């Protein structure tokens, strides 16, 4: 490392902002608890509180991760949209499991989700696509997501071609290779930072008879 940047090993931040998380404070189900925390993340004016890291793996178990935006959630799970031919789309097609992390660091919280992945119904995809800005709609047609490009000009040319193709089209239809994915959770962990790295970790875990709440060691 150069300059005045400290080495990562020397970086320290004590988590003392929160009052902790105890079982008695949890909602009765993971979705209601997430709703509470998500509302508090929004109220704290975090940058893009719906940003989440999505981890997937290919058929051989080799993982990959990227940040996407949450576009909906309910008791069925968490929904985001993507090109089904992208790396994540291809991976969940052969290994239909994923992990999500909501990194709400300014309020010293995380939510970690694991579960199975399924495509949402086409009507919901088309409804959401219609709500997107026109530029984003054209981008979905222009980008062969995750493929190798020779240069930036190739992407710009593809965007111009899409704009020309749909110049007289209103509304722009959703591409068949683009749509929503739902992560249907098997576990949802609520992580609250605490002093001395003794963080609170409370997890809702699905069982054959319903959901249980477990405290995990930090």
Residue pairs with C-beta under 8 A, 6 or more apart in sequence:
1 7
14 195
14 196
15 108
15 193
15 194
15 195
15 197
15 199
16 194
16 195
17 107
17 108
17 193
18 107
18 108
18 109
18 192
18 193
18 194
20 192
20 194
20 200
21 190
21 192
21 200
21 202
22 200
23 202
23 213
23 215
26 33
26 190
26 202
26 213
27 33
27 35
27 36
29 75
29 204
29 211
30 185
30 188
30 204
30 211
31 73
31 74
31 75
33 188
33 190
33 204
34 73
34 111
34 188
34 190
37 104
37 109
37 111
37 190
38 49
38 50
38 73
40 107
41 49
41 102
41 104
41 107
41 109
42 49
44 104
44 106
44 107
46 104
46 106
46 107
48 69
49 102
49 104
50 69
50 70
50 71
51 67
51 68
51 69
51 70
51 102
51 103
52 67
52 68
52 69
52 70
52 78
52 80
52 100
52 101
52 102
52 103
53 65
53 66
53 67
53 100
53 101
53 103
54 65
54 66
54 67
54 68
54 80
54 88
54 98
54 99
54 100
54 183
55 63
55 64
55 65
55 98
55 99
55 100
55 101
56 63
56 64
56 65
56 87
56 88
56 91
56 92
56 95
56 97
56 98
56 117
57 63
57 64
57 91
57 95
57 97
58 64
58 90
58 91
58 94
58 95
59 94
59 95
61 95
64 87
64 88
64 91
66 87
66 88
68 80
68 82
69 80
70 78
70 79
70 80
70 102
71 79
71 80
71 81
71 128
71 180
72 78
72 79
73 79
76 182
76 184
77 115
77 182
77 183
77 184
77 185
78 100
78 113
78 182
78 183
78 185
79 120
79 180
79 181
79 182
79 183
80 180
80 181
81 125
81 128
81 129
81 178
81 179
81 180
81 181
82 88
82 89
82 145
82 178
82 179
82 181
83 89
83 140
83 143
83 144
83 145
83 146
83 175
83 177
83 178
84 93
84 119
84 177
84 178
84 179
85 144
85 145
85 146
85 177
86 145
86 146
87 145
87 146
88 98
88 146
89 145
89 181
90 146
92 98
92 117
92 181
96 116
96 117
96 118
97 114
97 115
97 116
97 117
98 114
98 115
98 116
98 117
98 183
99 112
99 113
99 114
100 111
100 112
100 113
100 114
100 183
101 110
101 111
101 112
101 113
102 109
102 110
102 111
102 112
103 110
104 110
104 111
108 192
108 193
109 190
109 191
109 192
109 193
110 189
110 191
111 188
111 189
111 190
111 191
112 187
112 188
112 189
112 191
113 183
113 185
113 187
113 188
113 189
114 185
114 186
114 187
115 183
115 184
115 185
115 186
115 187
116 183
116 184
116 186
117 181
117 182
117 183
117 184
118 181
118 182
118 184
119 179
119 180
119 181
119 182
120 179
120 180
120 181
120 182
122 179
124 180
125 174
125 178
125 179
125 180
126 173
126 174
128 180
129 137
129 140
129 172
129 173
129 174
129 178
130 171
130 174
132 140
134 172
137 166
137 172
137 174
138 159
138 162
138 163
138 166
138 172
139 159
139 162
140 174
140 175
140 178
141 162
141 165
141 166
141 172
141 175
142 155
142 158
142 159
142 161
142 162
143 155
143 158
144 158
149 155
166 172
185 204
185 206
186 205
186 206
187 203
187 204
187 205
187 206
188 203
188 204
189 201
189 202
189 203
189 204
189 216
190 200
190 201
190 202
190 203
191 199
191 200
191 201
192 199
192 200
192 201
193 199
194 200
194 218
197 218
198 218
199 218
200 215
200 218
201 215
201 216
201 217
201 218
202 213
202 214
202 215
202 216
203 213
203 214
203 215
203 216
204 211
204 212
204 213
205 211
205 212
205 213
205 214
